[in-house]
């Protein structure tokens, strides 16, 4: 019980939000790249529209960079407190299946 309390106490509350937002934002950024490439090609005759699209891409990249810095800061705080992040915490961010009896496909 004490270990669980120490682990929860050493992990900043905001770290879960930052890690989940970084994961979702990165997936959206990569997915949007497939959308923006043809849109930029179509918008290239209009410099103002092309500039606006590049600004949107740059701001999204800046946001992901700031999330990365916040995530590194939060993980450094946990590391300095000499605490291990429990597996349940990682599973809550990555959405692993909860079934423990699942066998690998190769078996």
The 8 nearest C-alpha neighbors of each residue, nearest first, counted from 0:
[[1, 3, 2, 4, 5, 6, 7, 8],
 [0, 2, 4, 3, 5, 6, 7, 8],
 [3, 1, 5, 4, 0, 6, 7, 82],
 [2, 4, 6, 0, 1, 5, 7, 8],
 [5, 3, 1, 7, 2, 6, 8, 0],
 [6, 4, 8, 2, 3, 7, 9, 1],
 [5, 7, 3, 9, 8, 4, 82, 2],
 [8, 6, 4, 10, 5, 9, 3, 11],
 [7, 9, 5, 6, 10, 4, 11, 3],
 [10, 8, 6, 7, 77, 5, 11, 80],
 [11, 9, 7, 8, 77, 6, 12, 14],
 [12, 10, 14, 13, 9, 73, 8, 77],
 [13, 11, 14, 10, 15, 16, 7, 8],
 [12, 14, 16, 11, 15, 17, 73, 10],
 [15, 13, 17, 16, 11, 12, 73, 18],
 [14, 16, 18, 17, 13, 19, 12, 92],
 [17, 15, 19, 13, 14, 18, 20, 12],
 [18, 16, 14, 20, 15, 19, 21, 70],
 [17, 19, 21, 15, 20, 16, 14, 22],
 [18, 20, 22, 16, 21, 17, 92, 15],
 [21, 19, 17, 23, 22, 18, 24, 16],
 [22, 20, 24, 18, 19, 23, 25, 66],
 [21, 23, 19, 25, 20, 24, 18, 26],
 [24, 22, 20, 26, 25, 21, 27, 19],
 [25, 23, 21, 27, 26, 22, 20, 28],
 [24, 26, 28, 22, 27, 23, 21, 29],
 [25, 27, 23, 29, 24, 28, 30, 22],
 [26, 28, 30, 24, 25, 29, 31, 23],
 [29, 27, 25, 31, 30, 26, 24, 32],
 [28, 30, 32, 26, 31, 27, 25, 33],
 [29, 31, 27, 32, 28, 33, 26, 34],
 [32, 30, 34, 28, 33, 29, 27, 35],
 [33, 31, 35, 29, 34, 30, 36, 28],
 [32, 34, 31, 30, 35, 36, 29, 37],
 [35, 33, 31, 32, 36, 37, 38, 30],
 [34, 36, 38, 32, 37, 33, 39, 31],
 [35, 37, 39, 38, 34, 33, 32, 40],
 [36, 38, 40, 39, 35, 41, 34, 33],
 [39, 37, 35, 41, 40, 36, 42, 34],
 [40, 38, 42, 36, 37, 41, 35, 43],
 [39, 41, 37, 43, 38, 42, 36, 35],
 [40, 42, 38, 39, 43, 37, 44, 36],
 [43, 41, 39, 40, 44, 45, 49, 38],
 [42, 44, 40, 45, 41, 49, 39, 46],
 [45, 43, 42, 46, 41, 49, 40, 48],
 [46, 44, 43, 48, 47, 42, 49, 50],
 [47, 45, 49, 48, 50, 44, 43, 42],
 [48, 46, 50, 49, 45, 51, 52, 42],
 [49, 47, 51, 50, 46, 45, 52, 42],
 [48, 50, 46, 52, 47, 51, 42, 43],
 [49, 51, 47, 53, 48, 52, 46, 54],
 [52, 50, 54, 48, 53, 49, 55, 47],
 [51, 53, 55, 49, 54, 50, 48, 56],
 [54, 52, 56, 50, 55, 51, 57, 49],
 [53, 55, 57, 51, 52, 56, 58, 50],
 [56, 54, 52, 58, 53, 57, 59, 51],
 [55, 57, 53, 59, 54, 58, 60, 52],
 [58, 56, 54, 60, 59, 55, 53, 61],
 [59, 57, 61, 55, 60, 56, 54, 62],
 [58, 60, 62, 56, 61, 57, 55, 63],
 [61, 59, 57, 63, 58, 62, 64, 56],
 [60, 62, 58, 64, 63, 59, 57, 65],
 [61, 63, 59, 65, 64, 60, 58, 66],
 [64, 62, 66, 60, 61, 65, 67, 59],
 [63, 65, 61, 67, 62, 66, 60, 68],
 [66, 64, 68, 62, 67, 63, 69, 61],
 [65, 67, 63, 69, 64, 68, 21, 70],
 [68, 66, 64, 70, 65, 69, 71, 63],
 [67, 69, 65, 71, 70, 66, 72, 64],
 [70, 68, 72, 66, 67, 71, 73, 65],
 [71, 69, 67, 73, 72, 68, 66, 74],
 [70, 72, 68, 74, 69, 73, 75, 67],
 [73, 71, 69, 75, 70, 74, 68, 76],
 [74, 72, 76, 70, 75, 71, 14, 69],
 [73, 75, 77, 71, 76, 72, 78, 70],
 [76, 74, 78, 72, 73, 77, 71, 79],
 [77, 75, 73, 79, 74, 78, 72, 80],
 [76, 78, 74, 80, 75, 79, 10, 9],
 [77, 79, 75, 81, 80, 76, 74, 82],
 [80, 78, 76, 81, 77, 75, 82, 74],
 [79, 81, 77, 78, 82, 76, 9, 75],
 [82, 80, 78, 79, 77, 83, 9, 76],
 [83, 81, 80, 6, 77, 78, 84, 9],
 [82, 84, 85, 6, 81, 77, 78, 80],
 [83, 85, 82, 6, 86, 88, 10, 89],
 [86, 84, 87, 88, 83, 89, 6, 3],
 [85, 87, 89, 88, 90, 84, 91, 83],
 [88, 86, 90, 85, 89, 91, 84, 92],
 [87, 89, 91, 86, 90, 85, 84, 92],
 [90, 88, 86, 92, 91, 87, 93, 85],
 [89, 91, 87, 93, 92, 94, 95, 88],
 [90, 92, 88, 89, 94, 93, 87, 95],
 [93, 91, 89, 90, 19, 94, 88, 15],
 [92, 94, 90, 95, 91, 89, 19, 22],
 [95, 93, 90, 91, 92, 96, 89, 97],
 [94, 96, 90, 93, 97, 91, 92, 89],
 [97, 95, 98, 94, 99, 90, 101, 93],
 [96, 98, 99, 95, 94, 90, 100, 101],
 [99, 97, 100, 96, 101, 95, 102, 94],
 [98, 100, 101, 97, 96, 102, 95, 103],
 [101, 99, 98, 102, 97, 103, 96, 104],
 [102, 100, 99, 98, 103, 104, 96, 97],
 [101, 103, 100, 104, 106, 105, 99, 98],
 [102, 104, 105, 106, 101, 100, 99, 98],
 [103, 105, 106, 102, 101, 100, 99, 98],
 [104, 106, 103, 102, 101, 100, 99, 98],
 [105, 104, 103, 102, 101, 100, 99, 98]]
